[in-house]
Amino acid sequence: MAVDQSAQIVTLPGHQESFKAFNAACAEKGLLNRHESLESRDICDGLSDPSTLLRFLTARRFDPDGAVKQFQEGQKFREDKHIIRLYDLIEIADYEQARQIYPHWTGRRDKKGLPIFFYDADYLNQDALSRWEKSRGNASWRYSLSERKAPKPDMLQLASVYYDSVIRFIHPLCSMMKDRADPSSPVTSSIFIVDASNLGIKQGWSVRTFAQEITWLLSTCYPETIDKLFVCNAPSYFTTIWKFLKSHVDPATAEKLTILLRSEVLPMLREHIDDANIPVRFGGGLSFTHGQLPDLESEIKQYLGLNESTKSLPPGPIKWIEELDGSRTALAVGSEAGSERSDRIATVDSDGQ
């Protein structure tokens, strides 16, 4: 990775020097070396590319030493938990079950071209938390060439594989789209919409451990991936819930959260999102429900060369690989009934056309 080219993504001169120092320190410690678990054609976007480094540096307020420490911690977690290999091998059913617990992509983008994620807090109920607790108690899955048992990941492994799909597939896809106000800037964050209509005080209290551990994962391994987080239809007692949840949430994430009463939701969302991409429940035109696979917008389907009748992407993890001619292919991976999947979804030219 050439430092002079990487630093071009940083606009302020002082920050450019910090980026160069951070980049050089990471290179010296071997943190930018291609991970041995990556397959030969796997693209490193979201893992160790300049935009990823900038996320970590930004999270540490352009302190190179602090950013190196955090990047090292994230890389160690990824290696210890075998996340990259697990991404290719995870049972699709396990991935989809995990996806239900976290905000998931609607298949749409906001006015800046950032992907929009939705979550209905009503689904983070006792059953969901019990399943999470059960997986939390699993022994960490470890990859072995000699042992071909189906992966049984623990809670953090499942969560990390899911969030890897955001940084390795969804963000790069949105970055490739040129119908944005600033198509030269990579997409590295998302906008999150949470429906808190039915969130109860007891439920809010019961998710504190979940919130604490997932916040640790996000702040350590996926910093600066949240652009805005809207808590919509917040009940009058949400401020009470937030008081004791806030201490379990990363401060940088908490700063990006906006609590909206029912009357405030649609006006605020309209500032950032076109009506066609706002879920119907908030007054928009998108029929999207919790758990649904992405409802791809026409521009994305056209870019991927998919038929207009194609509603969504397949379930399970998807990654980008590079072909011999420089083009990129979206490849659906994971396992089903013990058989590894390697299904080509779409191929786009190297120039993004």
N, C-alpha and C positions, 0 to 999 in steps of 0.2 A: 504494500500500500504506500503510495507516494504521499508524503506529508504535504507538499505544496498543493497537490490536487485536492487532498482531503480537506485542507483548511479553507478551500473556496466556499464550503457550505456554511462557514461562519462569517458573519458580516462585520462585526465590530473588531477593530484592530487589536484591542486588548484581549479580546476573547480568542482571536486567531493565535496569539502567542500561547495562551493556555491550552488550546487544542493541540498545537504542535508539541508542546511538552507532554501532554497526556498521551498523544499518539506514540511519541518516541518511547515513553516509559512502558506502554503496553507492548510495543514491539520488542523492547529489550527483555521483558519478562516472558516473552513467548505467548502472550495473550491473544495475539492476532494470527497465530499459526492456525492453519486449517484444522478443524477438529477431526480426529482420526475416525470418529463414528459417522462422519458425513460420507455419503456415497460420492463417487467421482464427479457426477454431473450436478450435484446439489449446489444451489446458489446460496451464498452466505448472507444475503440481505436479511436484516433483522437480528443477525448473530454477532457479526464483527465488522460490518461495513462502516464507513464514516458517519452515516446518519445514526447508527446505533451508538457509536462512541459519543456523538454529540448529545444524545439523550442522557447518557450517564454523566457527562460533564455538566450539562445544564442542571441536573438533579443535585449536583454538588456545588452549585453556584460558581462554576468555572474554577474550582479548586482542583488542580491536576492530581495532587496526592490523594485527596479524598475520593476522587473519581476512580483512580487506579485501585484503591482498596475495595471500593464497592464493586467494580467490574471483576476483580479477582474473586470476590465472594460469590458473585453470580455465576462465574465460570466454574468455580469449585462445586457449587450446588448442582449445576447442569451435569458435570462429570460424575459426581458421586451418585446422582440419581439416574444416570444413563438416559437423560431426556431425549437426546438426538436419536439414539437407536430405538428408544421406545416409541418415538413419533412414527417410525416406519412400521412397527410391529403391533401397536396397541390394538386390542379388539375394538372394532367399530362400535359395537354395542356399549362397551365401557366408555368410549369417548363420548358417545351421544348421551349417555346417562350423566356424565360429568358436565356436558354442555348445558343441560337443563338447569344446573345450579348457578351458572354464571351468566352475565349479560351476553347476548348473542347477536350477531350481525343480522340486520334486517335485509341486507342486500341493497341498501340505499345509502346515499351520501348527503351531507349537508351542503350548504351553499358554497363552502370553501373546498368541497371535494373530500371531506373527511368521512370515513365510514360511520354509520349510525348504529349503535347497539341498543337493544331493548331488554328490559327485565321487569317482570311482574313480581314484586316482593311477596305477593300472596303465596307463591310457589316455594318460598323458602320456609316451608312449614316443618312440623315435627318429623314427618316421614322423610323429607329431603335431608334434614339435619341428621336423622338416624342413619341414613345411607352414607352420608358424609363421615359420620363418626365411625361407622363400621370400616370404611376404606381407610380412615385415618389410623386405625389399629393394625392394618396390614403391614407385614414386613416389607421393606423396600424391595421392589423387583430389581434384580441384578442381571445384566446381560452376560451370557456365556455362550461361546461358540459350540461347546460340547453338549449344552442342555437346550433343548428346543421346546420347552414347556411354554404354554401360552402365558403372556405377561399378566400378572396380577398386581397392578400398581397400588401404591399407597395414595393417600389423599393429595399430598403435595405433588406427587408425580402426575396424577391425573390433571390437576389444575395447571401444572406447568406445560404439559403437552397441549392442553386447550389454548393457553395463552400464547404458546409458540405458533399456533395456527394463525393467530392474529398478526404477529410480527413477521412471520415467514411467508404467509400467503395473502392475507387481506390487505395489509398496509402496502406491500409491493404492488398488488393489483391496482389499488387506488392511486398509487404513485404513477403507474403506467398510463392512466387516463389523462389525456391532454385537454379535456374540456373544463379545466379548472382556471381560476383567476391567475394562479401562479404555478403553471405546470412544471417549472424547473425545480421547484422545491419538493423534496420527497415527503410523502405522507408518513408520519411516524406516530400519530396520535388519533384518537377517536372521540366521538361525542356519545355520551351515555344518557339514556332516558330510563328512569326507574318509576314504575307506577306503585305508589305507596298507599293507594286508596284503602286497602284492607289490612294495613300493617298495625298490629296490636302491640300494646306495651309489653305483654308477656313474651310475644314473639321477638320483639326488639331486644329484650334482655337475653333470650336464649341464643341469639346469634353472635354474642360478643366474642366467644372463642373462635368461631368461624371467621368473623371480621378481622380479628387480630392476626390469625395465621395467614389469611389470604392477603391482607394488607402488607404483611412482612414479605410475602412472595413478590407482590407487585412492586413494592418500593425497592427491593433488593435486585430482582432480576428483570423487571419490566418498568423501570422508572420513566416518567414523562410520556406515558402512552395514553393518558387521559387528558383531553383538551378541556372538556366541560362535562359536568355530571349534574343532570337535572333530576331532582326528586320531586315528582309530580303528584298532584292531588294529595298533598301531605295532610294528614289529620291534625286537628288542633293540638293534640298532645305529642306531636312528633318532636317538638323542641325538647320535651322531657326525655324521649328515647335518644335523641341525638346527644344530649348532655353526657350520658354514660357510654354511648357508642364512640363518641369523638375521641376519647382517650385511648381507644383501641385502633384508631385509624391513623395512618401516616399523615403528618401535618400538611405536607405538600398536596396530598390528595384531598384532604379536608378543605383546603383553600379553594379548590375548584368546584366544590359542591354548592349548588343553588337550590334552596327549598322553595317550592312553588305551591301556593294554595290553588284550589280548583279554578278559580276565576283568573289566575295569573298564567296558567299553563299554556294555552293556545297563543296568546300574544307574545310570550317569551319564545316559544318554539318557532314561531313564524319569523322571528328576527334572524334565526339561524338556519331554518329548514323550509324548503318549499312545501306547500300543502300536500302535494301528491306523495311526499315521503314522510309525512307525519301520521302515526297510527290513528286509525279511526276513533279509538277510545279517547283521544285527546282533541278530536275535532278535525282531523286531517282526512286524507283520502286513501291511506294505506291500510288494507285489511291484513294486519299482522298480529298473530297471537303468540303467547309465550310457548317456547319449544319448537316453533316452526323453523324450517330450514330457510335460508335467505331467499327472499323474493326479489330476484335480480332486476334492476332497472334496465330499461331498453338499451341505454348507451353501453352498459357493461356487457350485455348479451351480444350486442353488435360487435364490440371490441374483441370478444372471445370467439366470435364466429359461431355463436349458438343460434339455433332457430328461435324465432320470436315466441313460439309455443313452449319453449323450455322455460319452466317456472323457476327452477332452482339449481343449486349445485348438489352433488351427491352427499350423503352423510359421511362422517368420518374426517380425518385429517387430509389436507391437500398441501402440496409443496410445489415450488418452482424448480425445474431443472433446466440446464443449458444444453441445447443440441449442438452437434458438430458445426453447424452453419451459423451459430451464434443466436439462433432463435430460442425463445423460452417456451417451455411446455408446463402446463398445470397438470400435476400428476396426483391422482387420488391414491393414497397409501393406507396403511393399517392392515389388520387381519380380520378375516371372517371365517369362523369354524376352523381355525388353525391354519388357514391358507392366506399367505400374504397377497395383498392387492397391489396392482400397479396399472391403474387405468388412466389413459390419457383423456383429459377433458378438453383441452384446447391448446393450440400453439400460436404464439404471436411473434412477429418479426423482431429482430434485435433492435430496430429503431422505434419499436413501440407502435407500429402500424398493424 
